[in-house]
């Protein structure tokens, strides 16, 4: 559908349809299941070079703050065809980019005790636990496995993409390196807060829209959703839904 729309719509219109459309769809799904975002598209420090950002969606209760960052980027045919480097581009454009954005939100909230948005509203930490959730429009397969992200965190901190400056994807590879640099800076900030790298990564999760919809059938409170996102257990299936199925059948989740 997006490919057909690109024929008749401008780049800006397609970006709004797919990118912002994913955000609107996720917000509608959460509301449908009774989870009402307290902030949507909330900007802070707009127009400033340092620590400027936008929180796509924020969920809160007495014990939790969940930053939900939405990405409309699909898994490309090049990745599905195992083209060298393609999976890295999709992983960076989906999971890493959204997690880096959420890490920045988390840092500001942790360091300042609150985030003041441009419209005057404030998000306060109040000693609550922070969870970072990336939601993609379509399924990215094993790239969305939470423990893959956990195990990649430390290697990513030491990584840089080396590429041919004449490569057709050179612009995207530069963007990947920029995201990796931002990731390193945010994780160093986390270390200064005495947060362990593994612990920081455990607070991160990635799901497709459909996977989130499945979890929300039973996880209709923020506490139960956070439990499913953060459970420190894996069956090594590399499949978020299969992991959820095994946790349910093994009685590892509260009902």
C-alpha positions in Angstrom: 0.0 0.0 0.0 2.8 2.4 0.9 4.6 1.6 -2.4 1.4 2.5 -4.4 0.9 5.7 -2.4 4.4 6.9 -3.2 3.4 7.1 -6.9 0.8 9.8 -6.2 1.9 11.4 -2.9 4.9 13.6 -2.0 7.7 12.3 0.3 6.3 14.4 3.1 2.8 13.0 2.7 4.2 9.4 2.6 6.3 10.0 5.7 3.2 11.3 7.5 1.1 8.4 6.3 3.6 5.6 7.2 5.6 7.2 10.0 3.1 9.3 11.9 0.4 6.8 10.8 2.2 4.1 12.8 2.2 6.3 15.8 -1.5 7.1 15.4 -2.4 3.4 15.0 -0.4 2.3 18.1 -2.1 5.0 20.2 -5.5 3.8 18.9 -4.6 0.2 19.8 -3.5 1.2 23.3 -6.8 3.1 23.9 -8.8 0.2 22.6 -7.2 -2.0 25.3 -7.8 0.6 28.0 -4.2 2.0 28.2 -4.5 5.7 27.7 -1.2 7.5 26.8 -0.6 10.5 29.1 1.5 12.2 26.4 1.5 11.9 22.6 4.0 13.6 20.3 5.3 15.6 23.2 8.2 17.8 22.2 10.9 19.2 24.5 13.7 21.8 23.8 12.3 22.3 20.3 14.7 24.3 18.1 17.7 23.6 20.3 20.7 21.5 19.3 21.2 19.8 22.6 18.7 17.3 24.1 15.9 18.2 21.7 13.4 15.4 21.2 9.9 14.2 20.8 8.3 11.4 22.8 5.9 9.5 20.5 3.8 8.0 23.3 4.2 7.8 27.1 2.3 5.4 29.4 2.2 5.8 33.2 1.0 4.3 36.4 2.1 4.6 40.0 5.1 2.3 39.4 6.0 2.6 35.8 6.9 5.0 33.0 6.9 3.4 29.5 8.4 5.3 26.5 6.8 4.0 23.3 8.7 4.9 20.1 7.1 4.0 16.8 8.8 3.3 13.5 7.0 2.7 10.2 10.1 1.3 8.4 9.4 -2.3 7.1 11.9 -5.1 6.8 13.3 -4.7 3.3 13.5 -7.3 0.6 17.3 -7.0 0.6 17.3 -8.2 4.2 14.9 -11.1 3.5 17.2 -12.1 0.6 20.2 -12.0 3.0 22.0 -9.2 1.1 25.2 -8.3 3.0 24.7 -5.3 5.3 20.9 -5.0 4.6 19.9 -6.4 8.0 22.1 -3.9 9.8 20.4 -1.0 8.0 17.0 -2.3 8.9 18.0 -3.0 12.5 19.5 0.5 12.8 16.6 2.2 11.2 14.1 0.4 13.4 15.3 -0.9 16.7 18.5 1.0 17.4 17.1 4.4 16.3 14.0 4.2 18.4 15.9 2.8 21.4 18.4 5.6 21.3 15.6 8.2 21.2 14.0 6.5 24.3 17.4 6.3 26.0 17.7 10.1 25.7 14.2 10.5 27.2 15.2 8.2 30.0 18.5 10.0 30.7 16.8 13.4 30.9 14.0 12.0 33.2 16.6 10.3 35.4 19.0 13.2 35.6 16.5 16.0 36.1 13.7 14.1 37.8 11.4 15.4 35.1 11.0 16.3 31.5 9.4 19.7 30.8 7.7 19.7 27.4 7.3 22.7 25.1 3.6 23.0 25.9 4.3 23.4 29.7 3.4 20.0 30.8 5.8 17.9 32.9 6.6 14.2 33.1 8.0 13.4 36.6 10.0 10.3 37.5 8.9 9.9 41.1 11.2 6.9 41.6 9.3 4.9 39.0 10.8 2.2 36.8 11.4 3.2 33.1 10.8 0.8 30.2 11.6 1.5 26.6 9.4 -0.1 23.9 10.0 0.2 20.1 7.0 -0.6 18.0 7.4 -1.2 14.3 4.5 -1.3 11.8 5.5 -4.7 10.5 7.3 -7.7 11.9 11.1 -7.6 11.7 11.6 -11.3 12.6 14.4 -12.2 14.9 15.7 -8.6 14.8 13.1 -7.8 17.4 14.2 -10.5 19.9 14.8 -8.7 23.2 17.8 -10.9 24.2 19.4 -10.4 20.8 19.4 -6.7 21.7 20.7 -7.4 25.2 23.6 -9.4 23.8 24.4 -6.9 21.1 24.6 -3.9 23.4 28.2 -4.2 24.4 29.5 -5.2 20.9 27.5 -2.2 19.5 29.4 0.1 21.9 32.6 -0.8 20.2 31.3 -0.9 16.6 31.6 1.3 13.6 30.4 0.4 10.1 33.3 0.5 7.5 32.0 0.9 4.0 33.0 1.9 0.4 32.4 5.7 0.1 31.0 4.9 -3.4 28.5 2.3 -2.1 24.9 3.0 -3.2 23.9 2.9 0.5 26.7 5.1 1.7 24.2 7.7 3.1 22.4 5.1 5.1 25.7 3.7 6.5 26.7 7.1 7.6 23.4 7.4 9.4 24.0 4.0 11.1 27.3 5.3 12.4 25.6 8.4 13.7 23.1 6.2 15.5 25.9 4.1 16.9 27.6 7.2 18.2 24.4 8.4 19.9 24.0 5.0 21.4 27.5 5.0 22.8 26.9 8.5 24.4 23.6 7.5 25.9 25.0 4.2 27.4 28.0 6.1 28.8 25.5 8.4 30.5 23.7 5.4 31.8 27.0 4.1 33.3 27.5 7.4 35.1 24.1 6.8 36.7 25.6 3.5 38.0 23.4 1.6 35.7 24.7 -1.7 34.4 24.8 -2.1 30.6 22.9 -5.4 30.9 20.3 -3.9 33.2 19.8 -0.9 30.9 19.3 -3.3 27.9 16.8 -5.4 29.9 14.5 -2.4 30.1 14.3 -2.4 26.3 11.9 -4.3 24.1 10.8 -4.3 20.5 7.5 -5.5 19.0 5.6 -5.2 15.8 2.1 -3.7 15.8 0.6 -7.2 15.5 2.7 -8.6 18.3 1.8 -5.8 20.6 -1.9 -6.3 19.8 -1.6 -10.0 20.8 0.1 -9.2 24.1 -2.6 -6.6 24.9 -5.4 -9.2 24.7 -4.5 -10.3 28.2 -2.1 -7.5 29.3 -4.8 -4.9 29.7 -3.0 -3.0 32.5 0.3 -1.2 32.3 1.7 -3.4 35.1 0.9 -6.6 33.2 2.3 -5.2 30.0 5.5 -4.2 31.6 5.9 -7.6 33.2 5.6 -9.2 29.7 8.1 -6.8 28.3 10.7 -7.1 31.0 10.5 -10.7 32.1 14.2 -11.8 32.6 13.7 -15.2 30.9 14.2 -16.6 27.4 13.5 -19.8 25.6 15.9 -18.8 22.8 13.3 -18.9 20.1 14.2 -15.5 18.6 10.5 -14.9 18.3 8.7 -12.5 20.6 5.3 -14.1 20.2 6.7 -17.7 20.7 8.5 -16.4 23.8 5.2 -15.0 25.1 3.5 -18.3 24.4 6.1 -20.4 26.3 6.1 -18.0 29.3 2.3 -18.3 29.5 2.3 -22.1 29.2 5.1 -22.4 31.8 3.2 -20.3 34.2 5.9 -17.5 34.3 3.4 -14.7 33.9 0.8 -13.4 36.3 -2.7 -13.5 35.1 
